[in-house]
Amino acid sequence: METPRFCKVGDRPVKAVLEDDGFGVYAFDWKTGYFILDLSYLEKIYFGRMDDVEILTEKEFNAYVDKLKKEKGFD
């Protein structure tokens, strides 16, 4: 599987990364503004229908996350 992968699933930022301790899929938590491990997105971002998944570059992803955090008051 291609990593890292940066996506929007609907409006939620989701990223898949390979780290020192293994592979993880992390979704933006609307309550805290942090990314939390959520493997329920694994199938959707790699094998699901792409009509509700938008693949982003890392730069696009980070800009979108920054925008969300400002809008939600997490900055």
FENJO-V838838 format. One record per residue. SS is DSSP state (alpha for helix, beta for strand, coil for the rest). PSI is psi as a letter, one per 40 degrees, with the letter a starting at -180 (* if undefined). D_LAST is the distance of its C-alpha to the last C-alpha in whole Angstrom. Layout:
BEGIN
<<SS/PSI/D_LAST> <SS/PSI/D_LAST>>
END
This chain:
BEGIN
<<coil/i/33> <coil/h/31> <coil/i/27> <coil/i/25> <beta/h/24> <beta/h/21> <beta/i/21> <beta/h/20> <beta/h/22> <coil/b/22> <coil/e/19> <beta/h/18> <beta/h/17> <beta/h/19> <beta/i/20> <beta/h/23> <beta/i/24> <beta/h/27> <beta/i/26> <coil/d/28> <coil/e/28> <beta/a/29> <beta/i/28> <beta/i/25> <beta/h/23> <beta/h/20> <beta/i/18> <beta/h/14> <coil/h/14> <coil/d/13> <coil/d/13> <coil/d/11> <coil/e/9> <coil/i/11> <beta/h/15> <beta/i/18> <beta/h/21> <coil/g/23> <alpha/e/26> <alpha/e/27> <alpha/e/26> <alpha/d/28> <alpha/d/31> <alpha/d/29> <alpha/e/27> <alpha/d/31> <alpha/e/33> <coil/a/32> <coil/i/33> <alpha/e/31> <alpha/d/31> <alpha/e/27> <beta/h/26> <beta/h/25> <beta/h/25> <beta/i/22> <coil/i/22> <alpha/d/20> <alpha/d/18> <alpha/d/18> <alpha/d/17> <alpha/d/14> <alpha/d/13> <alpha/d/13> <alpha/d/11> <alpha/d/8> <alpha/d/10> <alpha/d/10> <alpha/d/6> <alpha/d/6> <alpha/d/9> <alpha/e/8> <coil/f/6> <coil/e/4> <coil/*/0>>
END
